[in-house]
Amino acid sequence: MHERSQAGSASGIALVILAMFFISVNDMLVKMLSDAYPLHQIVLVRSAIGIVFSLVILQFEGGFASLRTRHLGLHALRALCLVIANMAFFAGLAVIPLADATALFFVAPLFITLLSIFFLGEKVGSRRLTAVVIGFIGVLIMLRPGSDTAGLEANRLVLMLPVVGAFAYAVMQILTRQLANTASASVMAVNIQGTFILVGTLFWLVAGDGRFAEGLTNPSMVYLLRAWARPSADAWLSLVLLGLTSAVIGYSLAQAYRTADAATIAPFEYSAMPMSIFWGWLIFGHLPDAWVATGIALIALAG
């Protein structure tokens, strides 16, 4: 039993690190597209492509029959949490530098650690609780409550978007653990992609013509509600890559949290932070300032 537990933890850690690499690529591509295309268009096209890959993987884990479930409500709630997490994070990412947004979002493992105590009954010792406190101090340093907002990359409401997304993401992973014995990773991935397609389609029907973006000045709201645009050839390449990465991310994370304790593998999600700093520097020419670097260091130390 102990050896199986160790094997599950090792595979879960490897899958999380793999997912974090593709998440960093995913976030970089979304930020590149955010100046020209609305978020709901990017999400819809990404998931329409991603679900094809997810359905292929599904054929190796029970086929279409495995999609039937007695826990439809939990699957729907899990998918909705990830939609909220993605929408909140990407809305902030349109304004906030990649490394900064990623660091704020990575309070998610701290939320997962706390929630795993109450909802999964996992044991979390004093060292992990201390790490949670250190991580939240890092977030406060990045948000700098009480200071002049002129020195910040964005106003605090926008800076809070990745944190809101992080909490929704944490709840989603707790639900992943609860569904571990009743659904395969591919089933969870297909459900997620299907929900994104549904939400993206509803956004397109209601706001696809851009009428709700008229007169708005907040960059995050404009990003959410601007009119659809015909993708260029380069944009189509990015969207196909987004679809492929989203399929890998959805499967890898679901499988990781199915096979290992949430509190054990969640800290390895911090591996995405140096990757995001690298992409932010390479693609967007941005490096964190001293305040942000200090906050990132504390959040990473917590991990």
N, C-alpha and C positions, 0 to 999 in steps of 0.2 A: 504493500500500500504506500509506504514511504517513497519507494523508488518511482511508483507511478505518479505520486504527487510532485516529485522533483522533475520528472520528465514533462509533466504538464506545465510546470512553472517555466522550464527552459524553453519549451516550444512557444508558450504564451509570450515570453519576453522577446524571442526572435521575431514573432509575428507582429508585435507592437512596434519594434524598431523598424521593420519593413514598412509597416503602415505609416509611421512617422516620416520616413523618407518620401513616400508618395504624397503624403499630406503637404509637406513643404513644397513639393513641385506643384501640387494642386493649388495651393494658396498663391504661389507666385504667378501661375497662369491666370487665375481669377483676377488678381490685381492688375495684370497687364491688360485684361479685357474690360476693366471697370470704367475706363474713360469713354468707351464707345457703345457699350451694350448694357441693357438693364439686367439687374441681378436675376430676375425671374426667367429671362430668356436664357441666360447662361446655365442656370440650374436645370431648366426643362430640357435643353438640348444635351447637356452633360448626362443627365439621367436616362434620357431616351437612348443614348449610345451605351451608357454603362449597363443598363438592364439586359442588353443583348449578351454581354460577357457574363453577367451574373446568371442568366438563364442557362448558358452553356455549362457553367460550374454546377448548377442545380442538377443537371442530368447525371452527375456522378455521385450525388448525395440523395437519391430517392426519387428524382424526377418530379413532374408536376403534381403527382399525388401527395407529395410531402408538404405542399402548400396548405392543405386542409389542416385546420387547427381548432382546438377547443378554447384557445386563449386569444381570440381575436382582439379583445379589448386591450390586453397588454401589448400585443404587437402594434396596434394602432397608436397607443400612447408612446411606445418606444420610438416609432417612426416620427410622430409629431414632435417629440423632444429633439430629435436630430434635425428636423426641419427648422425649428426655432433656433437651435445652436448654430446651424449654418447661416441662416438669414441674419442673425444678430452679428455673428463674427464677420461675415463678408460685407455687411453694411458698414461696420466700423473700419474694415480693411480698405475701403475705398478712400478713406481720409487719413488713417493712421499708417505710419511706416510698417512694413511687414514684420520686422523683428519686434517692434513695440506691441503690435496687435497679438502676435503669437505669444509673447511673454505674458500679457494680460490673460489670454485664453488659457494659459497653462496653470492657472489656479484650479483647473478641472481635476487633475489628480488629487489635489488637496480636498476638494469637495467629495471626490469618490472615496477617499480614505475615511472621511467623516461619515458619509452616508452608509458605507459598508458596515459600520459599527451598528447602526440602528436598524437597517433593513436586511442585512445579510448575516448578522450575528458574528462577523469576523472579528478576531481579537487584534486590537491595535494598541501597542505599548506606548510608554511615555516618550520614547525617542521619536516615534512617528507623530505623536501629538505635538511635540516640540517643533518638529519640522513643519507641521501645518501652520503653527503660529509664525515661524520665520518666513514662510512663503507669503502669508497675508501681509506681513510687514513690508515685504518686497513690493506687493501690489500697492500699498498705501504710499510708498516712496514714489512709485511711478505716477500715481494719481495726484500726489502732493496736495492733499486737502488743506484749504486755508491759504494757499498761495495764489498769486495772480495768474489767471489763465493765459495771459499773453505769452508766458514761457512754455506753454504746453503745445504739443503737436495738434491737439484738437480740444474742443470744450469737453468738460467732464462727462456730460451725458453721452457723447460719442465714445469717449474712452471707456465708459461702463458697458458698452455693447459687447465687447469680447468677454467680459466677466459674466454678463447675463447668459451669453452663449455657452460659457464654460459650465455654469450650473445646469443648464438644460442637457448638455452633453454628459455630465456626471450622472444625472438621473437616468439618461438613456443607457449608460453602461451598467448601472445597477439593475435595470430591467433586463439587460442582456444576460446577466448572471442568473436572474430568476427564471428565465426561459431556457436556460442551458440544457436541461434534460428533456425538453419537449420539442425543440426546433434546431435544425442544423444551421451552420453559419451561412450557407447559401440561401436558405429560406429567409433568414433575417435580412440578408443583403437585397434579395428580390423585393421584399416588403418595403424596405427603405427606398429603393429606386422607384418603385411604383408610387409611393407616397409623394416623392419629389415631383414626379411627372404630373400627378393630380394637382398638387399645389401650384406648380408652374403653369399648368393649363388654366386654372382658375384665375391666376394673376393676369395671364394673357387676355382672357375673355373680358375681365373687368378693367384692366389698366394698360393693355397692350398698345393702345393708340397714343399713350402718353398724356392724356388730358389731365390726369391728376398731378402731373409733374409741372404743369404750367404755373409760373409765378413762384415756385419753390426755390429757396436759396441754400438750404441745408444739403450738402453734397451727398450724405447718406440717403436722404429721402429721394433726391433726384435719381440716385443709383437704383433705388428700389422701384421707382415708378416711371422712369423715362420710357419713351416709345421704343418698340422693337426696331432693329436695323438689320439689313441684309449683311450677313457675315462676309468678310473678304476671304480670299484663299488662305492667308496666314491665320485668320481667326478660326477658320474651319479646322485647320491643323491643330490649333490649340484646343478647340472643343473636342476633337477626337481623342487627344491626349487626356483631356479632363475626364472623358467618359471611361477610358481605360483605367486611369488612376483611381477613379471613384469606385470602380468594380473591385480593384485590388484592396483598396482601403476598407470598403464595406465588409468584404469577406474576412480579411486578416484581423480586423478589430473584433468582429463577432466571434471568430474562432478563438482568439486570444482570451477574451473574457468568458468564453464557455469553458475553457480548459484549465484556467488558473485562477487563484484568488485575486479579486479585484485590487485589494490593497497591496499585493505583492508586485503586480505588473504595472500598475498605474504610474509609479515614479519613472518608469522607462520611457514614458511619453515625452519626457523632457529632452530626449535625444533630438527632437524636432527643433529645439531652440537654436543650437549652433547652425543647423541647416538653414533655418530661416534668416539668420544674420548673414550667412554666406550669400543666399539668393538676393537679399535686400541690398547687399553691397555690390554684387556682380551685375544685377539687372537694373536696379533703381539708384545706385550710387549713394545709398544711405547707410550710415553707421550710427548706433545709439549714442546719445549724449551721456554725460557723466551720471545724471540722475537715473536715466533709463537703464544704463549699464549696471548701476548699483542694484536697482530693483530686479533686473534679470538675474544677476549673480545670486541674490538672496532666494529668489524663486527656484533657481537651479539647485542651489545648496539644499533647499528643502527637499527637492527630489532625491 
